Amino acid sequence: MKAKYETCIHVQEVGSYAVYVRPSCPKATMIKGVLVSSKKRCASCRNWKERTT
């Protein structure tokens, strides 16, 4: 089973430390003009929705 941050509809790309997310992500934080979240925050997110593709 894949982790939530690998299958969430809000995620654009997964980096080694940060998860790059879309503006619709409720756990997003703006760092240097880029929306990111952490893998730990994604694991505890209640708004996770599975990507269809």
VENFENZI-V224695 format. One line per field, one symbol per residue. ss: DSSP state (H for helix, E for strand, C for the rest). phi: phi as a letter, one per 20 degrees, with the letter a starting at -180 (. if undefined). psi: psi as a letter, one per 30 degrees, with the letter a starting at -180 (. if undefined). A space follows every 10 residues. Layout:
ss->???
phi->???
psi->???
This chain:
ss->CCCHHHHECC EEEECCCEEE ECCCCCCCEE ECCEEEEEHH HHHCCCCCCE CCC
phi->.efgfedffe eebdefddde deffffefce clncecbdff fffdfeefcf fed
psi->klleffgkff kekkaeeljk llffkfgkkj jhgkklllee eeegkfgkkk kf.
